[in-house]
Amino acid sequence: MDHLALYSLSQTHADLPADESWLTAGERDRVAVLRFPKRRNDWLLGRWTAKRALRCFLAQSGHGAPEYQALEIRSAPDGAPEAFLNGRSAPVSLALSHSGREAFCVISRPGIALGCDLEEIQARDQAFVEDYLVGEERLLVAHAPVDEQPLLATLIWSAKE
């Protein structure tokens, strides 16, 4: 059976369902402890995006499209997302990112190292540059035309993520 090589999906807060019936019991427990609305909404958007992408990937890979409640996106000890199907590790590699009001998920076959980062291009203050960029990176940003500095700082930051 041919496996889909790579699947990606981007969603916004407008794509979130009105209720949380698509969450597993474990996910409902997790979201219940998220006190800040922004963190809660970002977490929900990330899980929704990952579940939608996972359903499509599994369906296109010949596994069928499971119900949302059969899918769970957990955090590994290192914080990376892990996909589960009916409580067992799903046959996929998955990466997830969110920024602003958008989430992005990429999925592939198991054993494929994946990463993704969604980052809004914005002006970074000097404190950010000093804290997160090293010497050569700081010089690259400083010597770039002013209108290109936000893009360059964002690209360097995203590569580090």
C-alpha positions as CSV (number, residue, x, y, z in Angstrom):
1,M,0.0,0.0,0.0
2,D,1.4,3.4,-0.9
3,H,1.6,5.8,2.0
4,L,1.1,9.4,1.7
5,A,4.5,11.0,2.0
6,L,3.6,14.2,3.8
7,Y,0.4,16.0,4.8
8,S,0.0,19.5,6.2
9,L,-2.8,21.6,7.4
10,S,-3.2,25.1,8.7
11,Q,-6.2,26.3,10.7
12,T,-7.3,29.5,12.5
13,H,-9.4,30.1,15.6
14,A,-12.4,30.6,13.3
15,D,-12.1,26.9,12.4
16,L,-12.6,25.6,15.9
17,P,-15.8,23.9,16.7
18,A,-18.2,25.7,19.0
19,D,-18.1,22.9,21.6
20,E,-15.4,20.5,22.9
21,S,-17.1,17.2,22.2
22,W,-14.2,16.3,19.9
23,L,-11.8,16.1,22.8
24,T,-10.9,12.8,24.6
25,A,-11.4,12.6,28.4
26,G,-7.6,13.1,28.9
27,E,-7.6,16.2,26.7
28,R,-10.6,17.6,28.6
29,D,-8.7,17.2,31.8
30,R,-5.7,18.9,30.3
31,V,-7.6,21.9,29.0
32,A,-9.5,22.3,32.3
33,V,-6.2,23.4,34.0
34,L,-5.2,26.0,31.5
35,R,-6.1,29.2,33.3
36,F,-5.3,31.8,30.7
37,P,-7.7,32.2,27.7
38,K,-5.0,32.7,25.2
39,R,-3.1,29.6,26.2
40,R,-6.3,27.6,26.4
41,N,-7.4,28.8,22.9
42,D,-4.0,28.1,21.4
43,W,-3.9,24.6,22.9
44,L,-7.4,23.8,21.6
45,L,-6.5,25.2,18.1
46,G,-3.3,23.1,18.0
47,R,-5.2,19.9,19.0
48,W,-8.0,20.6,16.6
49,T,-5.6,21.2,13.7
50,A,-3.5,18.1,14.5
51,K,-6.6,15.9,14.8
52,R,-8.0,17.1,11.5
53,A,-4.7,16.6,9.8
54,L,-4.3,13.2,11.4
55,R,-7.8,12.1,10.2
56,C,-7.0,13.1,6.6
57,F,-3.6,11.5,6.7
58,L,-4.9,8.2,8.0
59,A,-7.8,8.2,5.5
60,Q,-5.5,8.9,2.6
61,S,-3.0,6.3,3.8
62,G,-5.7,3.6,3.7
63,H,-6.3,3.4,7.5
64,G,-9.8,5.1,7.4
65,A,-10.8,8.3,9.1
66,P,-11.3,7.6,12.8
67,E,-13.7,9.6,15.0
68,Y,-12.1,12.7,16.7
69,Q,-12.7,11.2,20.1
70,A,-10.5,8.1,19.1
71,L,-7.6,10.5,18.4
72,E,-5.5,12.1,21.2
73,I,-2.6,14.4,20.9
74,R,-0.4,14.2,23.9
75,S,2.8,15.9,24.9
76,A,5.9,13.7,25.1
77,P,8.3,14.3,28.0
78,D,10.3,16.8,25.8
79,G,7.0,18.6,24.9
80,A,6.8,17.3,21.4
81,P,3.3,16.3,20.3
82,E,2.5,12.6,20.0
83,A,-0.5,11.1,18.2
84,F,-2.6,8.3,19.7
85,L,-5.4,6.3,18.1
86,N,-7.7,4.5,20.6
87,G,-5.1,4.9,23.3
88,R,-2.2,3.4,21.3
89,S,0.6,5.2,19.5
90,A,-0.7,6.2,16.0
91,P,1.4,5.1,12.9
92,V,2.6,8.6,12.2
93,S,5.3,11.2,12.8
94,L,3.8,14.6,13.7
95,A,4.9,18.2,14.2
96,L,2.8,21.0,15.4
97,S,3.2,24.8,15.7
98,H,1.0,27.8,16.4
99,S,1.5,31.6,16.3
100,G,-1.0,34.4,16.6
101,R,-4.4,33.0,15.6
102,E,-3.1,30.2,13.4
103,A,-1.9,26.6,13.9
104,F,0.0,24.4,11.5
105,C,0.5,20.6,11.6
106,V,2.6,18.4,9.4
107,I,2.3,14.6,9.4
108,S,4.3,11.7,7.7
109,R,5.0,8.0,8.1
110,P,6.5,6.8,11.3
111,G,10.2,7.1,11.6
112,I,10.4,10.3,9.6
113,A,11.9,13.2,11.6
114,L,9.6,16.2,11.2
115,G,9.6,19.7,12.4
116,C,7.7,22.8,11.6
117,D,7.4,26.3,13.0
118,L,4.8,29.0,12.4
119,E,6.0,32.4,13.4
120,E,4.6,35.8,12.7
121,I,7.1,38.2,11.0
122,Q,7.4,41.1,13.3
123,A,9.9,43.7,14.5
124,R,12.0,42.3,17.3
125,D,13.3,44.7,20.0
126,Q,17.0,44.7,20.8
127,A,16.5,42.8,24.0
128,F,15.0,39.9,22.0
129,V,17.9,39.9,19.6
130,E,20.4,40.0,22.5
131,D,18.7,37.2,24.3
132,Y,18.0,34.8,21.5
133,L,20.6,35.4,18.8
134,V,24.3,34.8,19.0
135,G,27.1,37.0,17.7
136,E,27.1,36.3,14.0
137,E,23.3,36.2,13.9
138,R,23.1,39.6,15.6
139,L,25.6,41.0,13.1
140,L,23.5,39.6,10.2
141,V,20.4,41.3,11.5
142,A,22.2,44.6,12.3
143,H,23.8,44.9,8.9
144,A,20.6,44.0,6.9
145,P,18.5,46.8,5.5
146,V,16.1,48.1,8.2
147,D,13.0,46.9,6.3
148,E,14.5,43.3,6.1
149,Q,15.5,43.0,9.7
150,P,12.1,41.7,11.0
151,L,12.1,38.9,8.4
152,L,15.8,38.0,9.0
153,A,15.4,37.9,12.8
154,T,12.2,35.8,12.5
155,L,13.9,33.4,10.1
156,I,16.9,32.9,12.4
157,W,14.6,32.5,15.4
158,S,12.4,30.0,13.6
159,A,15.4,27.9,12.5
160,K,16.4,27.7,16.2
161,E,13.0,26.5,17.2
